[in-house]
Amino acid sequence: MASVDMNKPVKIILWGLFLFPIVSAVILSTMYLVLLKANSPDQAFGKIQIPAAPDYGLRSSWAGWPGPNNAADRLPSDLSAVPYNSRPAAAFFLHPTTFGSSDNYVQSMNDLEVNTRTDSGSIATQASVFNDCCVVYAPRYRQSGLPYPEDDIGNRVFEIGYTDIRNAFFYFLKEIGDDKPFILASHSQGSFHLARLVMEEVSETALMDRLIAVYAIGHRLPNALVDEGLSDIDVCDSPLQLGCFISWDSHRGDKTPAEFMQGKNDRLWNGADYSGYKNNSQICVNPITWKTDSKPSKREDHLGAILTVKGKSSKGNVLSDLIKNDVSAYCRTHKSSNWLMVNADRVERSKDQGIFSFLERNTHGYDYDYFWANIRQNARDRTDEFFAKE
């Protein structure tokens, strides 16, 4: 009888361990759906006038632009700025969603708060990785709010954002001239649009001769995008490969990706419409080894992460000091998705704090942050390789 009594608490513990990840997944899924519902416009598309298209001849239409007060020029305090005339290439960067309000289906271009958060957020901490090799241009655009609308409304919203980005790209090409090589880069919603831009305006054109690489990060982009949609572009599989396509989606390595994040039926331009691809196995290029295999990178090869938790990423115009030799990552296929798995045993200041540490799983917000110095070095290395081969 005593052994039965002793086994009862053990069974309770085992059941608790079994049920905890299931309950956690349900809670996360419910929270995600509630968030999407709360941030969806509650009126018909077009009832509120869509903001006017940006004029890319105006400095105010650019979040990143060479000149004073350029957030893309920010650096950690121990790095020295590279003068514009010493940067041999240019970079065109598309920022992720900066949510402003759910009043309209696209965000206003004149929302000062949204623009400030874009500049101090993704431009300062993501676009800045390219300010060693490249003069960085980052357009503002009429971005979709969260979530992406469905069906025909979604298509119309996507066209608005893409039209802006396409116009900005042509303006960028005019600014940099006919000879300067360039990098294309993005994150999240920016990568959603960059995939179409590369397909329609770069692939199979003379611009391929000037393309250093595409860094389209953080939108579960499938291998089918490259295999079926970009006939003259390959997925990068070495640190110095040129004219190739790079993408990854980071996830905490000791957590199983949630079912609703498996990338099934993702909306994406496929050359005809936004119905995406049947094969959704996502691209994963390890941003430390720059390979696509499942071999974990070495911590000593991690050149540095920046800290962006709770607004601590910058003080004035200076980014946080680099956290070096802290991150190891590898590509791991889970069901239909191929995630970049990041070690959980990082130093405390590079982790979410408080209650958020229990929810940390998909680390989408840190796709650039964890690998900031490695991306910066790789962009410079590929640029140098481009000129060496010329």
N, C-alpha and C positions, 0 to 999 in steps of 0.2 A: 504493500500500500504506500509506503514511504517513497519508493521509486516512482510510482505513478504521480504522486504529488510534486516530486521534483521535476518530472518531465513536463508538467503543465505549463510553468512559466517559460520553459525552453520552447515549447510549441508556440506559445503566444509571441515570443520574440521572433521566431522563424517566420510565422505568419505576417508579423509586422514588417520584417525585412522584405518579404515577398510582395506585400501590398503597397509598401511605401512608394516605389518607383511608378506603379500603376496609378495610384492616387495623385502623385505629383504631376504625371503626364496629363491626367484629366484636368487638374487645376490649371496648369499652364495653358492647355488648349482652350479652356473656358475663358480665362483671362484674355487670351489673344483675340477670341471672337468678340468679347465684350468691348475690347479696345477698338477693334475695327468698326463695330457698330456705332460706338460713341463718336467716332471721328469721320463718319460718312455724312455727306450733305443730305439734308432732309427735304430738299426741294428738287424739282425737275431740272434737268440739264438745260441751261440757257435762260432760266427764269431770272437769274442774276447775271448781268452782263459780264462776258469773259474779258479779262484785262487785255489791253492793247498789246500788240507785239512789240518786243524791245527793239530799239535802234542801236545796233552794235557800233555805230560811229560815236556813241557817247560812253565816256569812261564809267558812268554809273551803271551801265548794262553789263559790266564785267566785275566778277568777284576777285579775279586775279588778273593783273595787267602790269607789265613792266613799268616801274616808276615808284614814286613815294607812296607810303602807306599801303604797300602790297602785302596782304596777309600771306601770300604764297612764298614770301621771302623769309619767313620766320625760321629760327634755328635754336637748338639748345645753346646754352651760354658758352660751351667749350668748343663750338664749331665756328669757323670764320666764314663770312659771306663771300660768295664768288661774284665778282663784278659781272654785269650783264654782258659786256663785250668779251668776257673770257669764257662764256658758256657757248659751246659750239653748235648746240641744237636748240630746238623749241619743243614745248610740251603743250598739248591741248587737253585740259582736264575738265571732266564733267562731274559736278558734285552730286552727292546723294540727296535724298529728300530732307528738307528742312521744314518741318511741319509748322504751319502758322495758325490756321483755323479750318474748321469744317464748313464754313459759310459757302464756299464755292468749290467747284471741281478742280480748279487750278489756282495756284497761289499767286497773289498779287506781286508784281515786280517792284512795287513801291512800298512794301511793308518794311519799315526800317528795322524792326525787331528781327524779322526773318533774315534780312540781309546781314545784319550784325552777327547773328548766330551762325549763318553760313560761313562768313569770313573768319570768325574766331574759332569755328569748329572744323569743318572738313577742309577748307582752304588752308588754314594754318597748320593742321596736323596731318593732312593727306597730300594735297597738292604740293606741299613744301618738300616732299621727298625728292622732287625733280629739280630743285633749285641749285643743284651742283652742276649737272650737265646741261640744263635747259633754262631758257627764259620761259616762264610759265604764264599761260593764258587760260583763264577759267571763266566761261560765260555764265551769267545768270540766265535762267529760262523759266517759262511758265510751267513749273513743275506740277505734277499731279500730287494732290494731297493723299493721305492714307485713308482707306486702302485704295488699290487700283480699282476703278469701276469695272463692272462686267459688261459684256456684250457690246452693242453698238456705241453706248456712251463711252466705254473704255477706249474703243478705237478712235473716237473723236478727240478724247482727252490726250491720248498718246500722240496723235497727229499734231496737236497744238505744240506740245513739248518738243517733238522731233523737228518740226518745221523751224522752231527757234534755233535748235542746236545745229541744224544743217546750215542755216544762214550764218550763224556764228563761226562755223568751221570755214566757210568760204571767206569770211572776213579775216580770220586767222591766217589763212593761206596767203591772202593779199598782203597782210602785214609782214609776214616773215620772208616774202619773196619767193622766187622760183627755184632756188637752189638749196636752201637750208633744210637739213633732215629734221625729222620730228618724231616725237613719241605721242601716242594716244593713250589716255589713262582715264580712270573713272572709278566710282564706287556706287553700288546699290542701284537706285533709279538711274543714275548716270550711266552705269554699265548696260542697263536695259536699252537705253537709247544708243549707246556707243556700238552695240552689236549691229544695229541696223545701219548706222553711219559707215562702219567699216565695210559692210556688205555692199552698200549701194554706191558709196563715193570713193572708196580706196581700193578694195579688191579688184583685180583685173583692170587697173588704170595705171597711168604713168606715175602716180603718187607712190606706188609700191617701191619704186627705186629710191625713195627718200624715207621710207618707213623704217624706223629703228626697231620698234616693238609696240605691241598693244598690251597694256596692263588694265584689263577689264575685270575688276575685282568685286566680289560680294553680291552676285545675283544668281547663283546656281545656274550658270550658263552651261549648257550641255555640250558634250563632245560632238554631237550631231550638228551643232551650229557651225563648227569648223569643217567637219567631214563633208557635210552636204551643202553648206552655204558659202564657204570660202575656199574655192578651188586652188588658189595660189598661196594660201596661208596655212601653216602647220601649227599645232600646239607646241610651245617651246619645251624642249627637253634637255637643254644644256645652258650654262650661264652666259654664253656669248653668242647664242644663236640669234640671227637677225630676221626682221620681217615676220616675226612669229607672234602667237597669241598666248597670253598668260591670264589665268584666272584661278581663284581659289575661294573657298568659303570656310572660315575657321570655326572650330567647335571644340569645346573642352574635352580633352582626351579620355577622362575617366567617366564620362556621361554618355549614355546612348542617345543618338539623335531622336527627337520626338517624331511620331508618325506623321503629324501634320506638316513637318518640315522636310518631307522626303522629295519634294520637287516634282510631284506628279501633276501633269497637265499644266505646267507653268506657262503663263502668257509670255510670248516672245515673238519677235518678227522672224519669219522663216523664208522671206523672199516674196511671199504672196499676201500674207496677213499676219495677225498676231495670235494665231492658234498654236504656235510653238511646234515642238517636235515630239514624236512618239517615243523616241529613245531619250530619256531624261538623265542618263548617267552623266554627272557633272564633271567639268574639267577641274583637275587639281594639279597645279604646279606648286611644288614646295618652295616658298620664298626664302629659304635658307640654302638649300642645295640646288634649286632651280631645275629639279628633275620631277618626273611624274610617278616615280616608284613609291613603294611603301616602306622604304628604309628610313628610320628616324634620323633626323639631323643631330649633330653634336652640339652641345651647349656652348662649347668654346668657339663655334662658328657663328654664334648669334652676336651680331655687331651692336645691337641695341634697340630697345623699345622706348617709346615715350609714354608718359603717364597722362591719361586724359580722364581719369575717374573724377566725377563730381566737380568739374570745372577747374581741376588743378593742372591742366595741361600747359598753361602759360601764365606768365606774370608780365604784364605789359606786352611787349613784342617778342618776348623770349619764351621758347618752349621749355618743357621740363628737361632736366638732365637725363641722359640716356641710361637705361637699365640694361647692362650688358651681361652676356653669358648666362642668360636666365631662361630662354625659350628653346624648346626642342619640338619639332613638328614632323608629321608624316602623313601621307595620303592613305585613307582607309575607306574602302567601299562598304557601305551599309545599305542593304536592300537595293533601291534604285539610285542611291546617291553616293557620291565620292567626296567625303569631307576631308578637310585639312585638320587633323587632330592635333591639338596643342596641349602640352603637358600641364597638369593641374598644380604641380609642386613648384610654383614660381614664388618669388619673393612676395611678401605681403603687400607691399605698396603697388604691385602690378595687378592686384586682384580687386574685384568688387568688394565693398565693405558692408558690414551690417547684414540686414535681411537680404540684400541683393546677392550676397555670396551664396545663399542657398538656392537662388534661382538661376545662377550662372550656368549656362548650358551651351546654347548657340552663341558664339562670341562675335557675331556679325559687326558689332560696333568697334571691334578691335582688329579688323582685317588688315588695316594698315599699321595701327599703333604698335602691335607686337613686333613687327618686322621693319620698323621705320628705317633704321640705318642700313639694313640689308637691301631693301628696295633702292635706297639712295645710291648705295655703292654699285648695285647691279645696273641701274640706269646709266651711271657714269661708265661702267665697264662696257656695256653694249654700245654706247655712243663712241667710246674710244675705238672699239672694234670696227664700227662702221667706217670711221675715217682711216683706220689702218688698212682696211680692205680696198678703200678707194685709191 
